[in-house]
Amino acid sequence: MWNSVFREHQQVSPMCLGFLQWDQHSEEQWGLGWREGAICNKCTYKSSMFNLFKEIVNKSPGRKAADINRGLQVGLTQVSMGNAGLRKLLLSASIPAPSTKGCKKFRTKFVKKSYKKIF
């Protein structure tokens, strides 16, 4: 990600001596995955957004799910902790937790498919 951002910044603003940094105003959380972009502190350069997670390839239309979220929900089926317990654990460690509604929706959609394939 950073290599392409550095190259693009040099092409767009070759004389700029500014520093590239995370664009915290446009970052997006997708469960435990994040989408980030970079901005320059001197010029008006702003990069496109990059996924900091692997996406699950599926045939349905719409946004692709983050692989980390699927792994998390599959892991939760193996321990005696639900989504509420996970949220408490993450929030107590100052880690932004995914929404309860999003966790339940994801769990219903993907874990049932996983169980059907296994059993």
Phi and psi in degrees as GROMACS dihedral restraints (atoms count N, CA, C in turn):
[ dihedral_restraints ]
;  ai    aj    ak    al  type     phi  dphi    fc
    3     4     5     6     1   -63.5    20    10
    4     5     6     7     1   -37.2    20    10
    6     7     8     9     1   -60.3    20    10
    7     8     9    10     1   -45.3    20    10
    9    10    11    12     1   -67.8    20    10
   10    11    12    13     1   -35.2    20    10
   12    13    14    15     1   -66.8    20    10
   13    14    15    16     1   -43.2    20    10
   15    16    17    18     1   -61.0    20    10
   16    17    18    19     1   -46.2    20    10
   18    19    20    21     1   -61.0    20    10
   19    20    21    22     1   -46.9    20    10
   21    22    23    24     1   -63.7    20    10
   22    23    24    25     1   -39.8    20    10
   24    25    26    27     1   -63.4    20    10
   25    26    27    28     1   -41.0    20    10
   27    28    29    30     1   -65.2    20    10
   28    29    30    31     1   -35.8    20    10
   30    31    32    33     1   -72.3    20    10
   31    32    33    34     1   -39.8    20    10
   33    34    35    36     1   -74.9    20    10
   34    35    36    37     1   -43.4    20    10
   36    37    38    39     1  -132.3    20    10
   37    38    39    40     1    78.1    20    10
   39    40    41    42     1   -65.1    20    10
   40    41    42    43     1   -24.9    20    10
   42    43    44    45     1   -95.2    20    10
   43    44    45    46     1    -1.6    20    10
   45    46    47    48     1   -74.7    20    10
   46    47    48    49     1   134.2    20    10
   48    49    50    51     1  -110.5    20    10
   49    50    51    52     1    19.0    20    10
   51    52    53    54     1   -75.6    20    10
   52    53    54    55     1   170.8    20    10
   54    55    56    57     1  -104.8    20    10
   55    56    57    58     1   139.4    20    10
   57    58    59    60     1   -87.0    20    10
   58    59    60    61     1   140.6    20    10
   60    61    62    63     1  -146.1    20    10
   61    62    63    64     1   165.1    20    10
   63    64    65    66     1   -61.5    20    10
   64    65    66    67     1   139.7    20    10
   66    67    68    69     1   -90.2    20    10
   67    68    69    70     1    91.3    20    10
   69    70    71    72     1   -70.3    20    10
   70    71    72    73     1   -18.3    20    10
   72    73    74    75     1   -79.1    20    10
   73    74    75    76     1   -22.5    20    10
   75    76    77    78     1  -111.1    20    10
   76    77    78    79     1     5.9    20    10
   78    79    80    81     1   -66.6    20    10
   79    80    81    82     1   149.1    20    10
   81    82    83    84     1  -128.5    20    10
   82    83    84    85     1   134.2    20    10
   84    85    86    87     1   -98.6    20    10
   85    86    87    88     1   135.2    20    10
   87    88    89    90     1  -128.9    20    10
   88    89    90    91     1    84.5    20    10
   90    91    92    93     1    70.3    20    10
   91    92    93    94     1  -117.9    20    10
   93    94    95    96     1   -98.1    20    10
   94    95    96    97     1    -2.6    20    10
   96    97    98    99     1   -92.6    20    10
   97    98    99   100     1   155.1    20    10
   99   100   101   102     1  -129.7    20    10
  100   101   102   103     1   149.0    20    10
  102   103   104   105     1  -113.3    20    10
  103   104   105   106     1   129.6    20    10
  105   106   107   108     1  -130.9    20    10
  106   107   108   109     1   157.3    20    10
  108   109   110   111     1  -135.4    20    10
  109   110   111   112     1   172.2    20    10
  111   112   113   114     1  -123.2    20    10
  112   113   114   115     1   151.4    20    10
  114   115   116   117     1  -134.0    20    10
  115   116   117   118     1   159.3    20    10
  117   118   119   120     1   -97.9    20    10
  118   119   120   121     1   141.3    20    10
  120   121   122   123     1   -83.3    20    10
  121   122   123   124     1    -5.7    20    10
  123   124   125   126     1  -112.1    20    10
  124   125   126   127     1   -44.5    20    10
  126   127   128   129     1  -105.4    20    10
  127   128   129   130     1  -170.9    20    10
  129   130   131   132     1   -94.5    20    10
  130   131   132   133     1    14.1    20    10
  132   133   134   135     1   -64.1    20    10
  133   134   135   136     1   135.6    20    10
  135   136   137   138     1  -142.4    20    10
  136   137   138   139     1   124.0    20    10
  138   139   140   141     1   -80.6    20    10
  139   140   141   142     1   169.4    20    10
  141   142   143   144     1   -75.8    20    10
  142   143   144   145     1   168.8    20    10
  144   145   146   147     1   -82.2    20    10
  145   146   147   148     1   144.3    20    10
  147   148   149   150     1  -122.7    20    10
  148   149   150   151     1   138.1    20    10
  150   151   152   153     1   -78.0    20    10
  151   152   153   154     1   129.7    20    10
  153   154   155   156     1   -99.9    20    10
  154   155   156   157     1    34.3    20    10
  156   157   158   159     1  -154.0    20    10
  157   158   159   160     1   162.0    20    10
  159   160   161   162     1   -84.4    20    10
  160   161   162   163     1   141.3    20    10
  162   163   164   165     1   -97.0    20    10
  163   164   165   166     1   148.9    20    10
  165   166   167   168     1   -86.2    20    10
  166   167   168   169     1   125.0    20    10
  168   169   170   171     1   -80.1    20    10
  169   170   171   172     1   124.9    20    10
  171   172   173   174     1  -141.1    20    10
  172   173   174   175     1   167.0    20    10
  174   175   176   177     1   -91.4    20    10
  175   176   177   178     1   -14.3    20    10
  177   178   179   180     1   -77.7    20    10
  178   179   180   181     1   150.6    20    10
  180   181   182   183     1   -72.4    20    10
  181   182   183   184     1   162.1    20    10
  183   184   185   186     1   105.6    20    10
  184   185   186   187     1  -173.4    20    10
  186   187   188   189     1   -68.3    20    10
  187   188   189   190     1   140.0    20    10
  189   190   191   192     1   -81.9    20    10
  190   191   192   193     1   145.2    20    10
  192   193   194   195     1   -78.9    20    10
  193   194   195   196     1   153.7    20    10
  195   196   197   198     1   -82.8    20    10
  196   197   198   199     1   134.9    20    10
  198   199   200   201     1   -61.9    20    10
  199   200   201   202     1   -34.4    20    10
  201   202   203   204     1   -62.2    20    10
  202   203   204   205     1   -35.1    20    10
  204   205   206   207     1   -69.9    20    10
  205   206   207   208     1   -38.3    20    10
  207   208   209   210     1   -65.2    20    10
  208   209   210   211     1   -45.4    20    10
  210   211   212   213     1   -61.0    20    10
  211   212   213   214     1   -38.2    20    10
  213   214   215   216     1   -63.4    20    10
  214   215   216   217     1   -46.0    20    10
  216   217   218   219     1   -67.9    20    10
  217   218   219   220     1   -37.8    20    10
  219   220   221   222     1   -65.1    20    10
  220   221   222   223     1   -40.9    20    10
  222   223   224   225     1   -63.3    20    10
  223   224   225   226     1   -37.5    20    10
  225   226   227   228     1   -65.1    20    10
  226   227   228   229     1   -25.1    20    10
  228   229   230   231     1   -73.4    20    10
  229   230   231   232     1   -15.5    20    10
  231   232   233   234     1   -96.7    20    10
  232   233   234   235     1    -6.5    20    10
  234   235   236   237     1  -125.8    20    10
  235   236   237   238     1   166.9    20    10
  237   238   239   240     1   -91.1    20    10
  238   239   240   241     1    47.2    20    10
  240   241   242   243     1  -129.3    20    10
  241   242   243   244     1   131.6    20    10
  243   244   245   246     1   -96.7    20    10
  244   245   246   247     1  -169.5    20    10
  246   247   248   249     1   -63.6    20    10
  247   248   249   250     1   -37.4    20    10
  249   250   251   252     1   -64.3    20    10
  250   251   252   253     1   -42.9    20    10
  252   253   254   255     1   -64.7    20    10
  253   254   255   256     1   -39.1    20    10
  255   256   257   258     1   -62.4    20    10
  256   257   258   259     1   -44.9    20    10
  258   259   260   261     1   -60.2    20    10
  259   260   261   262     1   -43.7    20    10
  261   262   263   264     1   -61.5    20    10
  262   263   264   265     1   -42.6    20    10
  264   265   266   267     1   -62.9    20    10
  265   266   267   268     1   -48.0    20    10
  267   268   269   270     1   -65.2    20    10
  268   269   270   271     1   -45.3    20    10
  270   271   272   273     1   -65.8    20    10
  271   272   273   274     1   -33.9    20    10
  273   274   275   276     1   -70.3    20    10
  274   275   276   277     1   -20.3    20    10
  276   277   278   279     1   -96.2    20    10
  277   278   279   280     1    11.8    20    10
  279   280   281   282     1    59.6    20    10
  280   281   282   283     1    34.6    20    10
  282   283   284   285     1  -106.3    20    10
  283   284   285   286     1   124.4    20    10
  285   286   287   288     1   -58.2    20    10
  286   287   288   289     1   122.2    20    10
  288   289   290   291     1   -91.3    20    10
  289   290   291   292     1   146.8    20    10
  291   292   293   294     1   -65.6    20    10
  292   293   294   295     1   157.1    20    10
  294   295   296   297     1   -66.9    20    10
  295   296   297   298     1   151.1    20    10
  297   298   299   300     1   -62.1    20    10
  298   299   300   301     1   -42.5    20    10
  300   301   302   303     1   -62.2    20    10
  301   302   303   304     1   -43.7    20    10
  303   304   305   306     1   -63.6    20    10
  304   305   306   307     1   -41.0    20    10
  306   307   308   309     1   -62.0    20    10
  307   308   309   310     1   -45.6    20    10
  309   310   311   312     1   -64.9    20    10
  310   311   312   313     1   -41.5    20    10
  312   313   314   315     1   -63.6    20    10
  313   314   315   316     1   -45.0    20    10
  315   316   317   318     1   -64.5    20    10
  316   317   318   319     1   -43.4    20    10
  318   319   320   321     1   -61.8    20    10
  319   320   321   322     1   -46.3    20    10
  321   322   323   324     1   -60.4    20    10
  322   323   324   325     1   -42.5    20    10
  324   325   326   327     1   -71.7    20    10
  325   326   327   328     1   -47.9    20    10
  327   328   329   330     1   -96.9    20    10
  328   329   330   331     1   -35.0    20    10
  330   331   332   333     1   -69.4    20    10
  331   332   333   334     1   -38.0    20    10
  333   334   335   336     1   -61.9    20    10
  334   335   336   337     1   -39.1    20    10
  336   337   338   339     1   -65.0    20    10
  337   338   339   340     1   -38.8    20    10
  339   340   341   342     1   -64.8    20    10
  340   341   342   343     1   -43.7    20    10
  342   343   344   345     1   -64.3    20    10
  343   344   345   346     1   -37.9    20    10
  345   346   347   348     1   -63.3    20    10
  346   347   348   349     1   -36.6    20    10
  348   349   350   351     1   -73.4    20    10
  349   350   351   352     1   -33.9    20    10
  351   352   353   354     1   -76.8    20    10
  352   353   354   355     1   -45.0    20    10
